[in-house]
Amino acid sequence: MDPAYINQMKRLMDWEAGRTAPPKAFPKLPDMPAGRYTSQEYYDLEQQYLWKKSWLFAAHTDEVPEPGCFMKWEQVGDPIIIVHGMDGDVRAFYNTCRHRGAPVVTEEKGKAPRLICGYHNWTYKTDGTLVGVTEKQDFPPDFDMSCRNLIPVRCERLGNLIFVNFDAEAMPLKQWLGPVWDEWEEFQFDKIKLAARYSFDLNCNWKVAMEANMEVYHVPFIHPDTVAPLVDSKRNVNTIYPNGHARMLAPAPQQTDREHVRAIDSPPGWQSMDTVGEFGRTCTQSYTMFPNWVSPLSNYFVPPLIFWPTSLNTTRLELVTMALDWGDAPAPDLWTVPDESKPNGRNMSPIILEDTQFGEMIQKSMESDGFKSVPLSYQEARIYSFHQNCDKMIGLNRVPEHLAVEQVIGDDWVYPNDPRVAEMGQLEAAE
């Protein structure tokens, strides 16, 4: 970030702390329909369109480290395989043999120079090419193997992170991230290693779980002893990016005497990224990458929380920690702690438990006749913008009127545009 932008954001932090109402240009947010969290109709639209058209974090290269390594991935229903090809490229394919539809790979992870379907031994190269058909003499003489290769799934990388997209016509990952791609360069995605990755099942809609990490309104009440002492929620600045992404940036409370503060302290021995700028070192800086990634980023770690729908009212939460090489020290794990009752078992850390503790109760309450709609405040603008983008991904013409959100946050609020800057400038000039 250039110095002028850093200075502008610092001024905005102070302006946010001093305002007594939402910004003058900020639109009134209409209530969101309750059915967005409880309707099978809306959930089915998400499954058919949102998840099949978005770029989704699937793996780290450490999970397929060498040529021939592969892993299964089934987070959004359709089974796929991520393969580190013998030619060095990482690819993704539907885990579906072109013969009778059997899975080509049945182990969760493995390594082999060829992918061989266990049903009839049809054999594929790691680039998906069909190279072996058993008893080929029993097929017609003109049987064309070249059109029976594994069907690819779009697969692109951000450094060591592997993303997939089921839409063959989707924009490239770099274009999808837009300005976020450039802002993330300082976090060394091409050097960070996978330290921890654990999953937990939650009994609530995926948006209920995710939205607890998309606003600071709740911080003083849910995190009074963990996050609240380290984050000045009044000085938080939200930024909305194209394609549904967003960022929160909150400094430490002014009364703190600590030089470097963020929501979670970095353990001794962690290697710092010397490329990370001032905000990553001194503020809590959390990005929402549409549709299901939320992560604070700092000079010590890249620790995304990934939310996957498993049904209308259940969610799988992945807790991931990535960092620079930690040498001989224990692998860092930001979000989980050992479960003493189970060998190698893990529990969610206190901060994550604080954010997830009400999920099941919220879901039950939402499913009652007492839940009619959701009124959101200016502080919760990232949530409303997120819902706007959900409808855009599904298709505004496909979402029934009784489930849709109005598209009231316009492009004038999408980076690099920001009406707050002009309002702040007018106030400063008046002073």
MINU-142117 format. One record per atom (N, C-alpha, C, O): x, y, z; residue in one letter. Coordinates in pm, whole numbers, plus 50000, padded with zeros to 5 digits. Atoms other than C-alpha are relative to their C-alpha. Layout:
BEGIN
XYZa
...
//
This chain:
BEGIN
500844988150000m
500005000050000m
500885012550000m
501855013450076m
499174988150007d
501375033949907d
499725009250120d
498675008350182d
500134991549879p
501915060450179p
498735008650001p
498145010750107p
501194991650004a
499035082350059a
498764992050042a
497904997150114a
501155008349964y
496565053550090y
500044996550149y
499004996650215y
499855003049857i
497925043950433i
499535011950083i
498825010250182i
500414988049927n
497455079750550n
498495002049992n
497865005750091n
501454998650016q
493925080650408q
499264990450091q
498254994050152q
500675009949915m
492995048750593m
500125003850147m
499185001750224m
499864995749862k
494385062350920k
499035011350033k
498445011650141k
500954989249981r
492315093750878r
498584994650008r
497774999350088r
501345006049997l
489255072350805l
499744993050133l
498624993150183l
500185006449870m
489855052851125m
499555010250104m
498625007750180m
500384989649904d
489685084951327d
498625005649968d
497835008450058d
501324994950040w
486705097151126w
498904990350043w
497854994750091w
500995010049959e
484835064451192e
499755001050151e
498615000050196e
500164999249854a
485485068351566a
499215012250043a
498555012150147a
500654987649960g
484095103451568g
498625002249942g
497925011449985g
501314997650064r
480975099951351r
498874996850100r
499044988750191r
501185002149914t
477545101151518t
498844994049924t
497754992249979t
501025006150085a
475595085951229a
500714993249885a
501904995649864a
499375005850119p
476235064850919p
500425011049903p
499905022149911p
499634990050101p
477955083150632p
498785005049924p
497844997449901p
501164994050065k
475575106850453k
499644992849870k
498464991749836k
500265006250130a
475955088550120a
499684985150011a
499344978749911a
500235014449987f
475505053950266f
498514997049990f
497715003550056f
501435002750020p
472205038350153p
499364993550122p
500024986750201p
500755007149898k
469515026950391k
499894985449956k
499494982649843k
500015014350034l
469744989050402l
498634994050030l
498214993850146l
501295006649974p
466384971650356p
500204987150079p
501274981150073p
499935012849929d
465654941650577d
500284988749901d
499764988749789d
499775011950081m
466974909050439m
498974989350037m
498654987750155m
501015010249971p
464404880850406p
500564988850088p
501704984550071p
499605010849911a
464524854150675a
500324987249924a
501184979549965a
499845012450074g
464304826750413g
501384997849941g
501694986749898g
498645001950051r
467864832850301r
500804990550088r
501814985050044r
499325008949907y
468904812550607y
499224987050025y
499774977450079y
500855011349961t
466014787950632t
499294993449883t
498644983149901t
500755005050115s
464654782050281s
500804989949920s
501924992849876s
499355010050085q
465544750050096q
500085005249856q
501025001849783q
500014994450135e
464654768849777e
501235008549976e
501895007349872e
498814991650018y
467404794549831y
501274991750011y
502234993949936y
498835008749986y
469874768049948y
500284992749869y
501444991649828y
499825007350126d
469284748449626d
500545009249891d
501345004849807d
499464990550097l
469944779649420l
501495002450026l
502295003149932l
498584998749966e
473234784449607e
500794988249947e
501854989949886e
499295012050042q
474214748649536q
500174999549849q
501234995649800q
499975001350145q
473404750649168q
500835010849933q
501475008349830q
499374988950071y
474864784549087y
501185006050076y
502275007350019y
498944993049929l
476924801349361l
501264991550010l
502354996049975l
498825008449975w
479214772049445w
500614994649872w
501784990649871w
499485005350126k
479584761049084k
500605010749911k
501095007849802k
499464989250082k
480694795248959k
501085008150071k
501675017150011k
499034992449921s
483024807849234s
501334992750006s
501404980549994s
498705006049973w
486724802249287w
500044995750146w
499745003750236w
500065005949868l
487094779449590l
501384994950041l
502054988049964l
498745005249949f
490154772449803f
499874984950022f
498984980450094f
500095014649993a
490824735249769a
501164993650074a
500964984050149a
498855007149944a
494354726649880a
501225009150003a
501255019849942a
498674993950000h
497894737349956h
500924990449928h
500734978249933h
499095008750074t
500734724349742t
500714989950090t
501174979650042t
499405009849908d
502144707450054d
499184987250009d
499704976850050d
500845012049995e
499204683250028e
500174991349877e
499794979649878e
499635007850120v
500314672349678v
501415004349960v
501595010449854v
498694993450012p
504024680249710p
500864995849882p
501725003449838p
499095005150103e
505584658849438e
499214995049879e
498034991849890e
500665005750117p
504804647349083p
499444986150030p
500134977650086p
500685012749974g
502324618649101g
499105000450123g
498254991650139g
500854999149882c
500734629849428c
498595004649961c
498425012949872c
501384996150027f
496954632849431f
499225000150131f
499644994050230f
500894999849884m
494144640049678m
498565001649952m
498295008249852m
501434998250027k
490354637349676k
499535013250061k
500075017950161k
500594987649949w
488274668749725w
498535000049965w
498164999349847w
501445001450024e
484494668249770e
499195010150082e
498085006950124e
500654990749908q
483554699449966q
498685005749948q
497865010050029q
501264994550051v
480744710749734v
499214989649922v
498474992849829v
500825010550058g
479314677249636g
500714992249892g
501044980549912g
499385007250109d
480894668249304d
501404995350039d
502225003450083d
498675005049962p
483914645549366p
501045003449894p
500865000749776p
498914997250092i
487144657649213i
501314994950059i
501404991650177i
498635003449957i
490824648649230i
500915011549963i
500815017149854i
498954990250026i
493664673349258i
501294992149982i
501674984250068i
498875008450039v
496744659249089v
501225008749969v
501145018349892v
498724994150036h
500374670349083h
500564991549886h
501054980449908h
499645007850118g
501204659348730g
501474996449995g
502325003050056g
498615004050019m
504354641248632m
500785010849926m
502015010949930m
499344989050069d
505074672148421d
500185012250090d
500705022450046d
499824989149904g
504994694148734g
498795009050017g
498745016550115g
501184991749988d
501634711048673d
498994993850098d
498884981650107d
501075004549912v
498834708948931v
498685001849927v
498395012749877v
501274999750072r
495444700448781r
498894994250087r
499154988250191r
501155006049932a
491944690748892a
499124993349895a
498974998349783a
500905007450089f
489584665248736f
498814994950080f
498924992750201f
501075007649938y
486204650548811y
500524986050029y
501154979849944y
499565013449960n
486904618248999n
499014989749946n
498374982450022n
501025008150067t
484784599448747t
500604993449877t
500955000249780t
499475007350115c
486034572448512c
499075001749880c
497855001749896c
500794997750120r
484884577848153r
499384987249946r
498764987449839r
500605012750043h
483814541248128h
498624998350063h
497615000349995h
501285002649935r
481104533348383r
499755009350119r
498875006750201r
500264990149897g
481374563448615g
500554996950137g
500245003950233g
499415003249870a
483324546848895a
501045010550037a
501605017149950a
498934990749962p
485694568349101p
501364994649955p
501664982849974p
498665004050043v
489184567448954v
500904998250121v
501744989250124v
499215000349878v
490694573949297v
499074997350118v
498025003650130v
500825003049882t
489324559049618t
500705003750130t
500045005950232t
499284995749880e
492094567849868e
499905015150014e
499785022349915e
500054985649978e
491994602050029e
501205007149939e
501075017849880e
498774994650058k
495594608249924k
500864988449952k
500714977250000k
499105010450046g
498244589049737g
501025005549903g
501115017649880g
499004996250099k
501034589149485k
500164988649901k
500344977149940k
499885010250106a
501244570749152a
500295007049868a
499835018249846a
499724993950131p
502574577348801p
498814999249905p
498785006249804p
501225001550079r
499184566648659r
498814999350095r
498934994950209r
501255001149926l
495594569148780l
499204988649940l
498834989049823l
500615012250052i
493924535248748i
498674997650070i
498634996150193i
501325002749944c
490204529748799c
499954985450047c
500264976349971c
500015013449943g
489744499749028g
498904991049947g
498934979049972g
501145008050047y
486534488348856y
500384991349880y
500144979249881y
499615007650119h
487904478248514h
501405003549951h
501785000149838h
498604996950029n
491484491648522n
500235009449882n
501295009149819n
499704989650098w
491024519648275w
501075009050062w
501005012350180w
498814993349949t
494274539248307t
500185013849938t
500045015649817t
499844986150044y
494924576648287y
501375005350043y
501875001850150y
498804992749959k
498084597548286k
499605010950100k
498425014050116k
500314989749901t
498364624348551t
499565013149936t
499185022450008t
500584988350067d
497384650148288d
498584997149953d
497985005049880d
501375003550031g
494044632048252g
499804991949873g
498684987849844g
500125007150127t
494774614647923t
499744985150022t
500454978650099t
500265014549994l
493244579947885l
501044992949916l
501164995449796l
498935007050072v
496104556947790v
499854984850004v
500614977749937v
500145014649991g
494844522147878g
498564995850017g
497885000350108g
501325005949990v
491604503147815v
500174984949997v
500624979449897v
499865014549997t
491564466747924t
499034993349903t
497924998149879t
500805007550098e
490264441347673e
499485009249889e
498315009049852e
500414990250100k
490254468447412k
499454993449874k
498694999649799k
500495006850120q
489594442347143q
498494998050001q
497904995349897q
501455001949991d
486024439647270d
499225012749970d
497995012449964d
500664987650038f
485284475947184f
500055001549848f
500904995249785f
499994998250145p
484494487246826p
501375004549950p
502095011350023p
498694996050055p
487554492046601p
500215015049996p
501345019750005p
499864985550007d
486814529246577d
499835006850136d
499625018950142d
500144994249866f
486594533946956f
501105010450021f
502295007250015f
499054988849992d
488234567947011d
500345003150146d
499545009050218d
499574997649863m
490204569347336m
500265014950026m
500175019450140m
499614985949982s
491174605847277s
498855008650051s
499095019450106s
501124992149949c
487664617947361c
499464994450131c
498374998050173c
500415006149873r
487484597247684r
500945003850115r
501004996850215r
499114995649893n
490034616547891n
499195004550121n
498015007550109n
500684994649882l
489194626948246l
499545014349972l
500255021949906l
500554986750023i
487024658048245i
500635009750099i
500545007850221i
499284990849910p
489004687448384p
499065009550072p
497955012350026p
500624989249924v
487904712548647v
501005011450002v
502205009150021v
499094988549998r
489334747648632r
500834999750128r
500304997650237r
499085000849886c
492374748748860c
501095010549979c
501815010249880c
498984989750007e
494594778848927e
500605002250139e
500034997950240e
499294998449874r
497044789249195r
500255014550035r
500465022949948r
499504987749942l
497764818749417l
501194995850085l
501024991650199l
498825005149931g
501334810449516g
499864985250024g
499704977449930g
500125014149964n
501134777449703n
498574995450024n
498344983850057n
501405003549976l
497344778349733l
499334995949869l
499505002549766l
500655005650117i
495264757849490i
498505003050007i
497854999850107i
501424996850008f
491814770149385f
499374992749883f
500034990049782f
500735006650109v
489174752949173v
498725007849971v
498215015150056v
501254993750041n
486144765248981n
499334990649900n
499954986549802n
500715009450085f
483494742948822f
499495006449871f
498994999349783f
500504992950117d
482594769448564d
501145001849899d
502095009149925d
498954999250102a
484684765448249a
500145014149944a
501195017549890a
499984986550054e
483804801148150e
500345010550106e
500295022450078e
499734990549893a
484764816848484a
501215008649968a
502135004349899a
498844991350016m
487114846548488m
501204994050071m
501024986450166m
498815005149932p
490734838548585p
500025004050147p
499435014150185p
499934997649856l
491514837048957l
500545014050030l
500025020850119l
499424986849975k
493654868648941k
498975011049975k
498915020650051k
501044990150028q
490784888148783q
498904999250105q
498355009550144q
501015002049897w
488354873249038w
500385007450128w
499535013850191w
499534993349879l
490464886549325l
500155015049979l
500005022750075l
499914985850030g
490994920049153g
501045006950087g
502175002150096g
499024992549919p
492674945749385p
500554991850116p
501664994450163p
499535008249888v
492944919449660v
501264992349959v
502164990550041v
498825007350049w
495454900149446w
501265008350026w
502265003250077w
498834991349981d
497824929949455d
500275002650148d
501435002850190d
499794997549858e
497244936949825e
500604987950071e
501304989550171e
499525012149936w
498074900849909w
501444996549963w
502004987050018w
498635003150040e
501494901649741e
500965000450118e
501934992950122e
499064998349888e
503124912550066e
499994988050096e
500874987050181e
500125011049903f
502004880550246f
500664987049953f
500474976650015f
499145011150042q
504274856950051q
499244986849985q
499654976550038q
500775012150024f
501644832049939f
500834989449925f
500494977649927f
499165009550072d
504374816249726d
501034993250090d
501764984450046d
499025005849908k
506454807850036k
499374993650124k
500014985350189k
500615005349878i
503994799850315i
499744985049988i
499374979949882i
500215014349993k
503734763550422k
498714997050077k
498245005150156k
501215004249929l
500694744550545l
500414994450136l
501164984650143l
499655004349865a
500974740950923a
498914991550063a
499204981850133a
501115007249936a
497514728851027a
498755001649914a
498545012049851a
501284999550071r
494174720250868r
499054989850065r
499244977750051r
500955008549931y
491264706551072y
498575004449968y
498335016149940y
501404997250030s
487504704351014s
499114997150121s
499374987950198s
500985001749892f
484574707851256f
498615002149941f
498425010749855f
501374999050049d
480854703251194d
499175008850093d
499215007250215d
500844990749926l
478434730551302l
498554998149960l
498264995049845l
501435002050026n
474644728451330n
499315013249971n
498435017650046n
500644987650043c
473714760351148c
500285002249853c
501204996249797c
499784996250139n
473434774750799n
501405006149985n
501885012950075n
498624995650019w
476844782850651w
500145015250012w
501185020250055w
499924985449992k
476024819950631k
499925004850145k
500545014850180k
500054996649857v
475124821251001v
501394999050060v
501845007950132v
498665002249945a
478544807151086a
501005010249946a
501825015550020a
499014991250063m
480444828750841m
499825014650042m
500805021850062m
500254985949973e
478764861750923e
500495004450138e
500675016350162e
499424996549870a
480044860151281a
501415005349986a
501955011250079a
498634995450026n
483414868051124n
500045011449899n
501095014449843n
500074989750102m
482224896150897m
499575013550054m
499215022549977m
500314987049940e
481514924351141e
500645000850138e
500934990650201e
499424997949868v
482944939551459v
498965004450102v
499295006850218v
501114996149912y
479554948951606y
499934991050123y
499614995550233y
500145009749892h
479664917251816h
501224999150091h
501154993050198h
498735002249930v
483264920151937v
499935003250150v
500414995050229v
500014997249855p
482614937552275p
499184990150082p
499394988750202p
500945008549927f
479924912352365f
500394985249996f
500254978150096f
499635014150015i
481164878852232i
501464997650040i
501804986950090i
498565001649975h
484924884852274h
500505010150103h
501505016850077h
499604989349907p
485194907152585p
501424998650054p
502075008550083p
498685002249939d
488414891152712d
501064995349900d
502224993849937d
499065005250098t
490014879052388t
500315010349891t
501445015149882t
499784990850112v
489564901852087v
499805014650042v
500585023350004v
500354986149967a
487964932952241a
501155008250058a
501305019850022a
498914991749946p
491044943752443p
501075003649897p
501905012349921p
498944998050100l
493144942752126l
499535006749873l
500355009849787l
500554994450123v
490824957351862v
499105011850034v
498185010650114v
500854988249982d
489344992351852d
498894999349895d
499055004149783d
501095002250095s
486024983451690s
499405013149951s
498835013649842s
500534987050042k
484995020251679k
500805005949885k
500275013849806k
499154994850106r
487915027551448r
500124990249882r
500964992149794r
499975009550110n
487254998151220n
499545006749870n
498585014449868n
500374995050133v
487145006750848v
499724988149909v
500604979849887v
500375010550095n
485284983550611n
500245004849858n
499975016449825n
499814997150141t
486224982350244t
499344989049919t
499564977249944t
500685009650088i
484084965749977i
500744999649867i
501025010049807i
499285001850126y
485854951449673y
499074993949894y
497994989049927y
500795006750104p
484554939049336p
499884985050028p
500704979250098p
500245014549995n
483164903449312n
499694994850140n
499874982950166n
500475004749870g
481924902249670g
501044999450109g
500704995950223g
498955000349898h
485264904449853h
499925012550088h
499305022550050h
500044988649908a
485764927750149a
501164999150098a
501834988850110a
498934999649899r
488204938450419r
499555008450118r
498865018550101r
500114991649881m
488044950950775m
501405003350047m
502314995150039m
498704995649953l
490904970950917l
499785007750130l
499185018450130l
500234994049868a
490954978951289a
501325001350074a
502064991550088a
498764998249923p
493824993951489p
499834995050142p
498734991350184p
500065003149857a
494674985851846a
499355011550074a
499405022950027a
500564989049920p
492845005752115p
501085010350032p
502235006750057p
499024989349981q
494545039252164q
500654999550137q
501775004450153q
499445000149865q
495065032952534q
501044989050020q
501714988550123q
499045010849984t
497215002152471t
501425005449991t
501695014949918t
498604995950007d
500945005652531d
500834989749924d
502064989949929d
499285010350073r
501784975952312r
500285004849859r
499415010749795r
499604994950131e
503654983351992e
499324992449887e
498824998449792e
500585008150106h
502374954551784h
498854991950058h
499054983450144h
501175006649947v
498864942551848v
499144994949887v
498945001849787v
501035005150091r
496464920151658r
499134990850082r
499404988450200r
501005007649924a
493554898151757a
500594987950070a
500104983750175a
499395011749940i
495834868651829i
501515002250001i
502095005449898i
498564998049992d
499414871151952d
500744989249923d
500294977849916d
499165009650072s
502124854451747s
500924992950100s
501604999650178s
499165007349904p
503914826751941p
501485002649978p
501885006049867p
498554998450015p
507654829352006p
500534990149898p
500094978749892p
499375008950095g
509774815051730g
499395000249861g
499964994649768g
500584999150133w
507434822451442w
500845009449915w
501355019649964w
499214991950091q
509214836551140q
499145011249943q
498065008749889q
500754988550050s
508084871451043s
500265002149852s
501374999749803s
499864996550142m
507454881550681m
500435014649994m
499655023650027m
499494986350001d
509614912150630d
499395008449889d
499635020449882d
500644992650109t
507564921650323t
498685006350040t
498145014649967t
501334995249959v
504384928850520v
500095014450050v
501015018150123v
500004985849970g
503504965450557g
499465003550137g
499244994850221g
500354994649869e
502394987250846e
498704994150055e
498654990250171e
501285004749950f
498774975850869f
500044985450041f
499434981550140f
499885014149965g
499654938950868g
500784997850127g
500644987450191g
499195001349879r
502064945251154r
499345006250123r
499635002250236r
500504992549885t
500024968551373t
498494999550018t
497995003650122t
501465000049994c
496324963151298c
499454985849986c
500164976649944c
500725012150036t
493794935251283t
499425002349862t
498585011149842t
500354998350140q
493314931350912q
499414986849950q
500134976949936q
500675012550038s
490764905650799s
499305001649866s
498585011349844s
500594999950133y
489694897750444y
498914989349989y
499064978250039y
500995009750044t
486534881050322t
500214997849850t
500085007149771t
499895003550142m
487184863149993m
498754992249964m
498554981050011m
501265006250036f
483834854949837f
500264986549931f
501154985649847f
501174999549913p
482154831349889p
500234995750144p
499374998550228p
499995007049870n
483504813450198n
501325000750075n
501544992650165n
498704998749935w
486994824750304w
500005012650086w
499665023350037w
499774988449912v
487594847750605v
501354997950065v
501624987250118v
498685002049941s
491104854050726s
500645012950044s
500725022449966s
499074989349964p
493144878250933p
501334997149934p
501734985549920p
498685001650061l
496494884250764l
500975009150073l
500675020750100l
499014992049930s
499624896050939s
501384996049951s
501524988049858s
498635003550039n
503384894050916n
500424986450054n
501564982250031n
499645013149947y
503284860251094y
499194988549941y
499674977149941y
500825011550039f
500464839750947f
498945003749896f
498545015349883f
501174999550088v
497794833650683v
499094988850050v
499314977250017v
500815010449935p
495044815450878p
498525000549960p
497705005350038p
501404998850042p
491814812450677p
499044990750075p
499384979650114p
501145008049957l
488514800350815l
499144997849875l
498745007549810l
500735003350123i
486654782450534i
498684993350038i
498674983750115i
501335004749962f
482894776050556f
499364992649881f
499204998349773f
500605008250105w
481284747650355w
498614995550042w
498454989950150w
501335005149966p
477544740350348p
499954984949983p
500404979649881p
500205014550011t
476754703850417t
498514996549994t
498154985449957t
501445001050018s
472974708950428s
499455014050026s
500225023350052s
500594986949975l
470524737550473l
500385005450137l
500625017450152l
499744995349864n
471244739050847n
501214993550065n
501284992350187n
498745005049946t
474694723150884t
501165005349915t
501015008049796t
498834994050062t
478164735750802t
501254992550042t
501364987850155t
498675004949963r
481694722250789r
500945012050001r
501095019049902r
499044989149983l
484224747250922l
501414994449993l
501794985950074l
498595003650009e
487824742950811e
500845011050064e
500685022850033e
499104990849932l
490444759151032l
501424997249952l
501974986449976l
498725002050069v
493734764050847v
501025010050053v
500695021750076v
498904991149966t
497064778450954t
501124998149899t
501574986949876t
498855000150090m
499784787350704m
501005010650046m
500615021450090m
498964990849953a
503104803850785a
501304996849929a
501424986749860a
498675003050052l
506724806350681l
500584988250075l
500074984350180l
499405012049943d
508964776850761d
500325001950148d
500995011550187d
499804999049854w
509004770351137w
501134991050048w
501334989350168w
498835007849964g
512054747651127g
499694987950084g
498784980150053g
500185011649912d
512324722151408d
498945002150108d
498644992950184d
501034997349900a
509674738851623a
498714992749963a
498524989249847a
501305006050034p
506184723351648p
499265008449898p
499345020749901p
500754992850102a
503974732551355a
498995009450066a
498235005050153a
500934990649936p
502014763951446p
498554996949962p
498274992949849p
501435002250022d
498254760551479d
499275011250072d
499195011450195d
500594988049943l
496404792951530l
498614997950057l
498225004650152l
501425000949969w
492834780551560w
499574988150085w
498434988050133w
500425011649922t
492834747251744t
501014997050111t
502165001550107t
499175004049887v
494204732552066v
499864984950018v
498874979149973v
500095014749984p
494954696252164p
498774995950080p
498355002850173p
501095006249925d
492064674552281d
500624989050085d
501014978550032d
499315009349911e
493464656452584e
499294986450008e
499904976550049e
500755012549990s
490744629852564s
500204990749880s
499804979149884s
499835007950121k
491734617952216k
501435001249948k
501955012349939k
498664999350058p
495134608852072p
499955007949869p
499165004849780p
499924991550119n
496004635251811n
498705007749972n
498545013249863n
501264992850019g
492534650551859g
500195015050020g
501135019450087g
499934985549988r
491884687751832r
498655005650040r
497605000150008r
501194992249969n
489394712251975n
500165014049943n
501275018749920n
499934986250044m
488504746751851m
500555008850113m
500295006250230m
499424990949901s
490394774752026s
498905008750062s
497805009450007s
501034991849935p
488544798152265p
499375010549909p
498165012649914p
500574989650087i
488154825852005i
499014994149901i
497954999849879i
500925006350095i
486584802151752i
498764995150072i
497654996250020i
501175004449922l
484344787352021l
499085011750031l
497855010250030l
500834988249973e
483174822352108e
499155003749878e
497995007549892e
500734996550122d
482174828351745d
498974989549959d
498004992849892d
500895010850045t
480464794551699t
499004995650107t
498104987750078t
500775005449889q
478834789752040q
498495001649982q
497724993350030q
501434997450014f
475464804551938f
499424994849869f
498224996249845f
500465003850133g
475264789451589g
498774991349999g
497804994249929g
501145009349999e
472924760651667e
498765006750058e
497665004850006e
501154993249941m
470704782051891m
499435010649905m
498225012349896m
500464990250098i
470574809551627i
499194993249890i
498134998149851i
500705007050107q
469564784351362q
498604995750044q
497634997549971q
501325004249949k
466744770351577k
499075012050013k
497895011249980k
500804988049985s
465554805351655s
499555005449865s
498415009949850s
500354995450133m
465664814851288m
498894991749936m
498114996849855m
500995009050059e
463494784951201e
498645001250068e
497694994150032e
501284998049931s
460754797051436s
499195010849928s
499705017949842s
500874989650057d
457824819351345d
500375013950048d
499875023949997d
499584987049949g
459504846851543g
501055007049916g
501355018749940g
498954994350084f
462164852551278f
499385004449867f
498974996149786f
500674994650118k
460824875351006k
500965005849897k
500775004049777k
499074993450092s
463724894750857s
501235004450077s
501295003250199s
498734996049939v
467214908450921v
500285014749969v
500575018049854v
499594986150020p
467814946050970p
501495001450032p
501934997750140p
498554998749981l
471514954150928l
500395014650016l
499775023549958l
499484986549977s
473464984451045s
501145002949903s
501594994249829s
498854995950081y
476205003850870y
501234991650035y
502024988249947y
498865008349960q
478744983851073q
499964986249934q
500994979749919q
500175013250059e
477344952550909e
499905000549847e
499354991549784e
500114998050144a
477674965950554a
500654988749920a
500194985249811a
499345011050074r
480054937950455r
499064988149984r
499104981249882r
500955011150010i
477314912650528i
498985002949891i
498684994249809i
501004996950103y
474744930850315y
500624999249861y
500014993649770y
499315000850129s
477244934750030s
500234985649958s
500084982149841s
499805014350025f
478034897550060f
498714993849946f
498754986149850f
501275005650045h
474334889050021h
499635005249861h
499074997949780h
500244994950135q
474034911949721q
500764991649898q
500234988249792q
499205007550096n
476834892649556n
499534985649988n
499634979649881n
500595013450010c
475234859249643c
498924999849892c
498884990849809c
501084999350098d
472194869749440d
500545002249859d
500024996749763d
499404997750131k
474384882349156k
500574987149943k
500424984349824k
499435012650047m
476194848849138m
498924990149959m
499074982949861m
501115008850034i
472914829949137i
499325004949873i
498894997049790i
500724993750110g
471424854348886g
498795007350054g
497885001050109g
501084992149940l
469124882848986l
498634995749949l
497634997050020l
501285004450056n
466424869048757n
499574986450053n
498424982350032n
500335013349949r
466554835048929r
499515000350145r
498794991350189r
500344999549857v
466114846149292v
498575004950015v
498265016049972v
501384995549980p
462414847649388p
499965013050080p
500805015250167p
500094986849937e
461314882149503e
499964999150152e
500535007550221e
500145000949854h
460454870049853h
501294995550068h
501374995450191h
498725004249943l
464054857549900l
501155009449963l
502255008050016l
498934991550053a
466024884849722a
500325011750092a
499485016250170a
499634987449937v
467954913949868v
500065010849893v
500425008149778v
499934988950094e
467734947949705e
501465004049980e
502265004150074e
498624996650034q
470914958649527q
500235014950027q
500355022949934q
499954985849964v
471254991449717v
501425005450020v
501655017450007v
498604995549989i
475024992549778i
500574999749858i
500844989149803i
499594999150139g
476185004949440g
501515000449982g
502274999750078g
498584999850033d
479515006849262d
500725011950062d
501945011850077d
499354988549938d
480125040649423d
500584996750136d
501365004550191d
499435004549873w
480905021149742w
501014988749982w
501494983050080w
499085011050028v
483144995449572v
501385005649965v
501505014449880v
498614995550021y
486935000349581y
500315000849850y
499954991849774y
499324989649919p
488605022449469p
499105011650041p
499575021350102p
500914989249960n
485505044049518n
499694999350149n
499634988550207n
500334999549857d
484685055549872d
499455013850035d
500225023150057d
500604986949969p
482195083849943p
500415005550136p
500285017650159p
499614995249868r
483485085750301r
501165009849990r
501285018950073r
498824991550012v
486685102250179v
499595014549977v
500155023650038v
500474986350027a
484825132550040a
499345006050124a
499585017750158a
500664994949880e
482675135550353e
501015003350108e
500885013450177e
498954997549903m
485745133050572m
500775012849964m
501105020850051m
499294988050044g
487495159550362g
499235012750028g
499815022850067g
500844988449970q
484565183350400q
500045003350149q
500085015050186q
499944997749857l
484635178750776l
501345006050041l
501405015250123l
498674994849967e
488385184550793e
500155014549954e
500775022650023e
499914986250051a
488055216150577a
499245009650090a
499655021050110a
500824991649913a
485345229350808a
500705003050131a
500475013550193a
499274998249875e
487615224951106e
501165009849983e
501895012650079e
//
